[in-house]
Amino acid sequence: MTELQWTIVAGATIVLLGVLLANFRDWSRVKKKVARSSPAIEEPLLAPPVERIIEGVLPSEVCEAIAILEWQLPASVARLQQELRGWRHVGSKPLSFGWVNRPGEAAQAQPQSREIFALQVGLLLATRSGPLHAMEYSEWQEQLGRIAGVLGARLTVPAMSDVLTKARQLDQRCAEVDAQLTLAVTSAEILSAARIASAASAAGLESRGEARFAKGPLHQQRFSVFPGESGSSLILLLDVPRTLAPTEAFREMMATAELLASVLDAEVTDEAGHRLSEQNFEGIAAQVADKEQRLLSIGITPGTPMAQRLFL
């Protein structure tokens, strides 16, 4: 190789290492658990397990990098599904698929025929664990290249630098509007499992097992309820981005907290045991409404599949 060629290779290597190191810092970022001593809205907490990814979600330019596999002649859906079997995540980031049955048609969340002309493969740019990083992108691109080679497809993939920049920007925007909110129902005595179950039934809560309950069905959950660490309280948790109409859900959560307090001869407090007033409730409701509007302003509707994937 000439001296000029060696110089070009060295420069490219330095740039690549810089990208990898910058994104490794993003990848290894750990979210800190926020002290829950105030009834105000908080950063995401280590909450009880939530439902997993909803299948059948179309790729979205708002929150995903989208690659396209295209064929001049229609490709077998059965053969493609065989190649995609088990491929639903890249690292911590879920995938989505858009099936194009005929040229010029809009993509569908599920194939509508035995053959297709194109497949969109979306890779989520961020979750609560952080933005997409270079190793995840490279794994995604490598797998797409393998599938394209096996099935004779033309592959179009967005550039790594553009994708990673967009991922960091989206992660920052999501962090600014993310919030989980807790209330507590605090008793002067230890709450037995039987008393908790009875009170939960009276409040119309659904059991989630292991003394955990929730309002609403699994994939449309309004808020969750679970025992506090002290044994003398119940915690009510509202995950704002993952809940449809979170302002309305907070009102439901307040009413449920008051009903539980009545049944258990307890008080509605924050997690530190400080009793909450009507003024406190109105202040928190205003914060929830603000978060909801800010989510909508960046193109994310709370409680939708997109929001549930981003804030996982």
KAMO-V453309 format. One record per backbone hydrogen bond with DSSP energy under -0.5 kcal/mol. NH is the residue of the N-H (numbers start at 0). CO is the residue of the C=O. If there is no record, write none. Layout:
nh=NH co=CO
nh=NH co=CO
This chain:
nh=5 co=1
nh=6 co=2
nh=7 co=3
nh=8 co=4
nh=9 co=5
nh=10 co=6
nh=11 co=7
nh=12 co=8
nh=13 co=9
nh=14 co=10
nh=15 co=11
nh=16 co=12
nh=17 co=13
nh=18 co=14
nh=19 co=15
nh=20 co=16
nh=21 co=17
nh=22 co=18
nh=23 co=19
nh=24 co=20
nh=25 co=21
nh=26 co=22
nh=27 co=23
nh=28 co=25
nh=36 co=34
nh=41 co=179
nh=46 co=44
nh=62 co=59
nh=63 co=59
nh=64 co=122
nh=66 co=64
nh=66 co=120
nh=67 co=155
nh=68 co=118
nh=69 co=153
nh=70 co=116
nh=74 co=115
nh=76 co=113
nh=79 co=75
nh=80 co=76
nh=81 co=77
nh=82 co=78
nh=83 co=79
nh=84 co=80
nh=86 co=83
nh=87 co=85
nh=89 co=92
nh=92 co=89
nh=93 co=91
nh=94 co=87
nh=95 co=121
nh=96 co=56
nh=97 co=119
nh=98 co=107
nh=99 co=97
nh=99 co=117
nh=100 co=98
nh=104 co=101
nh=107 co=98
nh=115 co=74
nh=116 co=99
nh=117 co=99
nh=118 co=68
nh=119 co=97
nh=120 co=66
nh=121 co=95
nh=121 co=119
nh=122 co=64
nh=123 co=93
nh=124 co=62
nh=126 co=129
nh=129 co=126
nh=131 co=124
nh=136 co=132
nh=137 co=133
nh=138 co=134
nh=139 co=135
nh=140 co=136
nh=141 co=137
nh=142 co=138
nh=143 co=139
nh=144 co=140
nh=145 co=141
nh=146 co=142
nh=147 co=143
nh=148 co=144
nh=149 co=145
nh=150 co=146
nh=151 co=147
nh=152 co=147
nh=153 co=69
nh=154 co=152
nh=155 co=67
nh=162 co=158
nh=163 co=159
nh=164 co=160
nh=165 co=161
nh=166 co=162
nh=167 co=163
nh=168 co=164
nh=169 co=165
nh=170 co=166
nh=171 co=167
nh=172 co=168
nh=173 co=169
nh=174 co=170
nh=175 co=171
nh=176 co=172
nh=176 co=173
nh=177 co=173
nh=179 co=41
nh=180 co=237
nh=182 co=235
nh=183 co=268
nh=184 co=233
nh=185 co=183
nh=185 co=266
nh=186 co=231
nh=190 co=230
nh=191 co=189
nh=195 co=191
nh=196 co=192
nh=197 co=193
nh=198 co=194
nh=199 co=195
nh=200 co=196
nh=201 co=197
nh=202 co=198
nh=203 co=200
nh=204 co=199
nh=205 co=213
nh=207 co=211
nh=208 co=211
nh=211 co=208
nh=212 co=224
nh=213 co=205
nh=214 co=222
nh=215 co=213
nh=219 co=216
nh=220 co=217
nh=221 co=214
nh=222 co=214
nh=223 co=236
nh=224 co=212
nh=225 co=234
nh=227 co=232
nh=230 co=227
nh=233 co=184
nh=234 co=225
nh=235 co=182
nh=236 co=223
nh=236 co=234
nh=237 co=180
nh=238 co=236
nh=239 co=178
nh=239 co=237
nh=240 co=178
nh=242 co=239
nh=245 co=242
nh=248 co=244
nh=249 co=245
nh=250 co=246
nh=251 co=247
nh=252 co=248
nh=253 co=249
nh=254 co=250
nh=255 co=251
nh=256 co=252
nh=257 co=253
nh=258 co=254
nh=259 co=255
nh=260 co=256
nh=261 co=257
nh=262 co=258
nh=263 co=259
nh=264 co=260
nh=264 co=261
nh=265 co=260
nh=266 co=185
nh=268 co=183
nh=268 co=266
nh=269 co=273
nh=272 co=269
nh=275 co=267
nh=280 co=276
nh=281 co=277
nh=282 co=278
nh=283 co=279
nh=284 co=280
nh=285 co=281
nh=286 co=282
nh=287 co=283
nh=288 co=284
nh=289 co=285
nh=290 co=286
nh=291 co=287
nh=292 co=288
nh=293 co=289
nh=294 co=290
nh=295 co=291
nh=296 co=292
nh=297 co=293
nh=297 co=294
nh=298 co=295
nh=299 co=294
nh=300 co=298
nh=301 co=299
nh=302 co=240
nh=303 co=300
nh=307 co=303
nh=308 co=304
nh=309 co=305
nh=310 co=306
nh=311 co=308
